[in-house]
Amino acid sequence: MFQYVLYAVLAIVVVLATALCLSAALGKKRALRTLKIVVGCCLYFFAVIILVASFLT
């Protein structure tokens, strides 16, 4: 049961990170675009941690 919760959180994090990176690609302001890319990369890193945790449980 816990593994399904991890998969749900993983899916949400990946969707949010992808949306952030895509919106950064369409953004005009450089500082905001850079911030979105950094946050998106942090979310992808968090997704990898969740994926590894799901394999270890």
N, CA, C and O atoms as a printed pandas DataFrame, in Angstrom:
     atom_number atom_name residue_name chain_id  residue_number  x_coord  y_coord  z_coord
0              1         N          MET        A               1    0.826   -1.193    0.000
1              2        CA          MET        A               1    0.000    0.000    0.000
2              3         C          MET        A               1    0.875    1.263    0.000
3              4         O          MET        A               1    0.586    2.222   -0.717
4              5         N          PHE        A               2    1.932    1.257    0.798
5              6        CA          PHE        A               2    2.818    2.417    0.889
6              7         C          PHE        A               2    3.503    2.695   -0.443
7              8         O          PHE        A               2    3.770    3.846   -0.787
8              9         N          GLN        A               3    3.783    1.631   -1.188
9             10        CA          GLN        A               3    4.455    1.801   -2.474
10            11         C          GLN        A               3    3.554    2.529   -3.477
11            12         O          GLN        A               3    4.047    3.289   -4.311
12            13         N          TYR        A               4    2.252    2.305   -3.401
13            14        CA          TYR        A               4    1.327    3.005   -4.296
14            15         C          TYR        A               4    1.267    4.494   -3.975
15            16         O          TYR        A               4    1.101    5.321   -4.872
16            17         N          VAL        A               5    1.401    4.831   -2.704
17            18        CA          VAL        A               5    1.449    6.239   -2.315
18            19         C          VAL        A               5    2.715    6.884   -2.881
19            20         O          VAL        A               5    2.675    8.017   -3.363
20            21         N          LEU        A               6    3.820    6.176   -2.825
21            22        CA          LEU        A               6    5.056    6.699   -3.407
22            23         C          LEU        A               6    4.913    6.905   -4.906
23            24         O          LEU        A               6    5.391    7.906   -5.441
24            25         N          TYR        A               7    4.264    5.974   -5.588
25            26        CA          TYR        A               7    4.055    6.127   -7.032
26            27         C          TYR        A               7    3.162    7.318   -7.342
27            28         O          TYR        A               7    3.398    8.022   -8.324
28            29         N          ALA        A               8    2.148    7.558   -6.530
29            30        CA          ALA        A               8    1.260    8.714   -6.738
30            31         C          ALA        A               8    2.022   10.019   -6.531
31            32         O          ALA        A               8    1.882   10.955   -7.319
32            33         N          VAL        A               9    2.826   10.080   -5.471
33            34        CA          VAL        A               9    3.626   11.278   -5.217
34            35         C          VAL        A               9    4.642   11.479   -6.330
35            36         O          VAL        A               9    4.889   12.609   -6.750
36            37         N          LEU        A              10    5.228   10.397   -6.808
37            38        CA          LEU        A              10    6.186   10.467   -7.909
38            39         C          LEU        A              10    5.529   11.037   -9.162
39            40         O          LEU        A              10    6.111   11.889   -9.834
40            41         N          ALA        A              11    4.342   10.580   -9.476
41            42        CA          ALA        A              11    3.639   11.081  -10.654
42            43         C          ALA        A              11    3.328   12.568  -10.533
43            44         O          ALA        A              11    3.476   13.317  -11.498
44            45         N          ILE        A              12    2.899   12.993   -9.356
45            46        CA          ILE        A              12    2.579   14.408   -9.144
46            47         C          ILE        A              12    3.833   15.269   -9.265
47            48         O          ILE        A              12    3.800   16.336   -9.878
48            49         N          VAL        A              13    4.931   14.809   -8.684
49            50        CA          VAL        A              13    6.179   15.581   -8.723
50            51         C          VAL        A              13    6.701   15.687  -10.152
51            52         O          VAL        A              13    7.174   16.749  -10.558
52            53         N          VAL        A              14    6.622   14.607  -10.913
53            54        CA          VAL        A              14    7.103   14.639  -12.300
54            55         C          VAL        A              14    6.246   15.580  -13.147
55            56         O          VAL        A              14    6.774   16.326  -13.972
56            57         N          VAL        A              15    4.936   15.550  -12.949
57            58        CA          VAL        A              15    4.061   16.452  -13.701
58            59         C          VAL        A              15    4.354   17.908  -13.346
59            60         O          VAL        A              15    4.420   18.760  -14.232
60            61         N          LEU        A              16    4.528   18.197  -12.063
61            62        CA          LEU        A              16    4.844   19.570  -11.653
62            63         C          LEU        A              16    6.192   20.036  -12.211
63            64         O          LEU        A              16    6.315   21.171  -12.671
64            65         N          ALA        A              17    7.184   19.177  -12.171
65            66        CA          ALA        A              17    8.510   19.548  -12.669
66            67         C          ALA        A              17    8.474   19.783  -14.177
67            68         O          ALA        A              17    9.094   20.721  -14.678
68            69         N          THR        A              18    7.752   18.935  -14.891
69            70        CA          THR        A              18    7.641   19.101  -16.341
70            71         C          THR        A              18    6.896   20.389  -16.680
71            72         O          THR        A              18    7.279   21.107  -17.604
72            73         N          ALA        A              19    5.838   20.678  -15.936
73            74        CA          ALA        A              19    5.095   21.911  -16.177
74            75         C          ALA        A              19    5.962   23.140  -15.902
75            76         O          ALA        A              19    5.904   24.122  -16.642
76            77         N          LEU        A              20    6.757   23.084  -14.849
77            78        CA          LEU        A              20    7.650   24.212  -14.542
78            79         C          LEU        A              20    8.685   24.419  -15.637
79            80         O          LEU        A              20    8.944   25.552  -16.043
80            81         N          CYS        A              21    9.273   23.338  -16.112
81            82        CA          CYS        A              21   10.296   23.471  -17.150
82            83         C          CYS        A              21    9.693   23.950  -18.469
83            84         O          CYS        A              21   10.311   24.738  -19.185
84            85         N          LEU        A              22    8.499   23.483  -18.789
85            86        CA          LEU        A              22    7.850   23.939  -20.021
86            87         C          LEU        A              22    7.438   25.404  -19.923
87            88         O          LEU        A              22    7.561   26.146  -20.898
88            89         N          SER        A              23    6.955   25.824  -18.766
89            90        CA          SER        A              23    6.587   27.227  -18.618
90            91         C          SER        A              23    7.826   28.116  -18.602
91            92         O          SER        A              23    7.764   29.277  -19.006
92            93         N          ALA        A              24    8.945   27.579  -18.138
93            94        CA          ALA        A              24   10.193   28.351  -18.176
94            95         C          ALA        A              24   10.652   28.541  -19.614
95            96         O          ALA        A              24   11.227   29.575  -19.955
96            97         N          ALA        A              25   10.402   27.559  -20.447
97            98        CA          ALA        A              25   10.794   27.679  -21.856
98            99         C          ALA        A              25    9.996   28.771  -22.559
99           100         O          ALA        A              25   10.479   29.379  -23.514
100          101         N          LEU        A              26    8.783   29.017  -22.092
101          102        CA          LEU        A              26    7.934   30.026  -22.717
102          103         C          LEU        A              26    8.003   31.383  -22.036
103          104         O          LEU        A              26    7.374   32.339  -22.488
104          105         N          GLY        A              27    8.768   31.472  -20.948
105          106        CA          GLY        A              27    8.831   32.709  -20.170
106          107         C          GLY        A              27    9.673   33.782  -20.821
107          108         O          GLY        A              27   10.574   33.498  -21.611
108          109         N          LYS        A              28    9.368   35.013  -20.480
109          110        CA          LYS        A              28   10.082   36.168  -21.035
110          111         C          LYS        A              28   11.163   36.687  -20.083
111          112         O          LYS        A              28   12.254   37.050  -20.521
112          113         N          LYS        A              29   10.862   36.721  -18.791
113          114        CA          LYS        A              29   11.804   37.279  -17.818
114          115         C          LYS        A              29   12.889   36.255  -17.495
115          116         O          LYS        A              29   12.601   35.109  -17.152
116          117         N          ARG        A              30   14.121   36.688  -17.612
117          118        CA          ARG        A              30   15.249   35.767  -17.448
118          119         C          ARG        A              30   15.374   35.246  -16.016
119          120         O          ARG        A              30   15.620   34.057  -15.815
120          121         N          ALA        A              31   15.209   36.112  -15.029
121          122        CA          ALA        A              31   15.377   35.685  -13.637
122          123         C          ALA        A              31   14.302   34.681  -13.247
123          124         O          ALA        A              31   14.593   33.679  -12.593
124          125         N          LEU        A              32   13.071   34.944  -13.641
125          126        CA          LEU        A              32   11.978   34.027  -13.322
126          127         C          LEU        A              32   12.138   32.705  -14.068
127          128         O          LEU        A              32   11.827   31.640  -13.534
128          129         N          ARG        A              33   12.622   32.782  -15.295
129          130        CA          ARG        A              33   12.850   31.570  -16.087
130          131         C          ARG        A              33   13.925   30.705  -15.441
131          132         O          ARG        A              33   13.781   29.485  -15.364
132          133         N          THR        A              34   14.997   31.332  -14.978
133          134        CA          THR        A              34   16.071   30.596  -14.308
134          135         C          THR        A              34   15.575   29.956  -13.018
135          136         O          THR        A              34   15.914   28.812  -12.714
136          137         N          LEU        A              35   14.775   30.696  -12.264
137          138        CA          LEU        A              35   14.223   30.160  -11.018
138          139         C          LEU        A              35   13.336   28.945  -11.290
139          140         O          LEU        A              35   13.394   27.956  -10.559
140          141         N          LYS        A              36   12.521   29.018  -12.334
141          142        CA          LYS        A              36   11.645   27.887  -12.676
142          143         C          LYS        A              36   12.457   26.659  -13.077
143          144         O          LYS        A              36   12.100   25.532  -12.733
144          145         N          ILE        A              37   13.533   26.878  -13.796
145          146        CA          ILE        A              37   14.381   25.750  -14.207
146          147         C          ILE        A              37   15.055   25.119  -12.997
147          148         O          ILE        A              37   15.126   23.894  -12.898
148          149         N          VAL        A              38   15.544   25.933  -12.084
149          150        CA          VAL        A              38   16.200   25.416  -10.876
150          151         C          VAL        A              38   15.209   24.627  -10.023
151          152         O          VAL        A              38   15.529   23.537   -9.549
152          153         N          VAL        A              39   14.018   25.169   -9.828
153          154        CA          VAL        A              39   13.001   24.469   -9.032
154          155         C          VAL        A              39   12.570   23.185   -9.734
155          156         O          VAL        A              39   12.364   22.162   -9.081
156          157         N          GLY        A              40   12.433   23.229  -11.056
157          158        CA          GLY        A              40   12.079   22.025  -11.811
158          159         C          GLY        A              40   13.136   20.940  -11.685
159          160         O          GLY        A              40   12.806   19.761  -11.549
160          161         N          CYS        A              41   14.395   21.327  -11.728
161          162        CA          CYS        A              41   15.479   20.349  -11.568
162          163         C          CYS        A              41   15.497   19.768  -10.158
163          164         O          CYS        A              41   15.767   18.580   -9.978
164          165         N          CYS        A              42   15.215   20.593   -9.168
165          166        CA          CYS        A              42   15.126   20.087   -7.793
166          167         C          CYS        A              42   13.978   19.096   -7.656
167          168         O          CYS        A              42   14.101   18.089   -6.958
168          169         N          LEU        A              43   12.864   19.380   -8.322
169          170        CA          LEU        A              43   11.736   18.443   -8.284
170          171         C          LEU        A              43   12.076   17.134   -8.984
171          172         O          LEU        A              43   11.689   16.061   -8.522
172          173         N          TYR        A              44   12.804   17.220  -10.106
173          174        CA          TYR        A              44   13.232   15.978  -10.769
174          175         C          TYR        A              44   14.166   15.171   -9.862
175          176         O          TYR        A              44   14.069   13.945   -9.809
176          177         N          PHE        A              45   15.064   15.847   -9.155
177          178        CA          PHE        A              45   15.952   15.162   -8.222
178          179         C          PHE        A              45   15.146   14.492   -7.104
179          180         O          PHE        A              45   15.435   13.361   -6.716
180          181         N          PHE        A              46   14.138   15.198   -6.593
181          182        CA          PHE        A              46   13.249   14.627   -5.578
182          183         C          PHE        A              46   12.501   13.411   -6.133
183          184         O          PHE        A              46   12.269   12.438   -5.414
184          185         N          ALA        A              47   12.128   13.471   -7.406
185          186        CA          ALA        A              47   11.447   12.340   -8.038
186          187         C          ALA        A              47   12.362   11.117   -8.115
187          188         O          ALA        A              47   11.912    9.987   -7.923
188          189         N          VAL        A              48   13.622   11.342   -8.390
189          190        CA          VAL        A              48   14.575   10.227   -8.434
190          191         C          VAL        A              48   14.734    9.611   -7.049
191          192         O          VAL        A              48   14.823    8.390   -6.919
192          193         N          ILE        A              49   14.770   10.442   -6.023
193          194        CA          ILE        A              49   14.865    9.923   -4.657
194          195         C          ILE        A              49   13.638    9.080   -4.320
195          196         O          ILE        A              49   13.763    8.018   -3.711
196          197         N          ILE        A              50   12.461    9.547   -4.711
197          198        CA          ILE        A              50   11.237    8.781   -4.460
198          199         C          ILE        A              50   11.255    7.469   -5.229
199          200         O          ILE        A              50   10.828    6.437   -4.711
200          201         N          LEU        A              51   11.744    7.505   -6.454
201          202        CA          LEU        A              51   11.816    6.281   -7.258
202          203         C          LEU        A              51   12.753    5.261   -6.620
203          204         O          LEU        A              51   12.427    4.074   -6.570
204          205         N          VAL        A              52   13.897    5.698   -6.138
205          206        CA          VAL        A              52   14.830    4.790   -5.468
206          207         C          VAL        A              52   14.213    4.258   -4.181
207          208         O          VAL        A              52   14.365    3.080   -3.857
208          209         N          ALA        A              53   13.516    5.126   -3.445
209          210        CA          ALA        A              53   12.863    4.686   -2.208
210          211         C          ALA        A              53   11.769    3.654   -2.485
211          212         O          ALA        A              53   11.551    2.742   -1.688
212          213         N          SER        A              54   11.089    3.804   -3.615
213          214        CA          SER        A              54   10.038    2.835   -3.930
214          215         C          SER        A              54   10.628    1.473   -4.267
215          216         O          SER        A              54   10.003    0.443   -4.012
216          217         N          PHE        A              55   11.825    1.464   -4.837
217          218        CA          PHE        A              55   12.464    0.170   -5.121
218          219         C          PHE        A              55   13.015   -0.471   -3.851
219          220         O          PHE        A              55   13.112   -1.695   -3.769
220          221         N          LEU        A              56   13.373    0.336   -2.870
221          222        CA          LEU        A              56   13.944   -0.213   -1.636
222          223         C          LEU        A              56   12.888   -0.711   -0.649
223          224         O          LEU        A              56   13.213   -1.453    0.278
224          225         N          THR        A              57   11.629   -0.310   -0.838
225          226        CA          THR        A              57   10.587   -0.753    0.084
226          227         C          THR        A              57    9.937   -2.018   -0.406
227          228         O          THR        A              57    9.033   -2.541    0.246
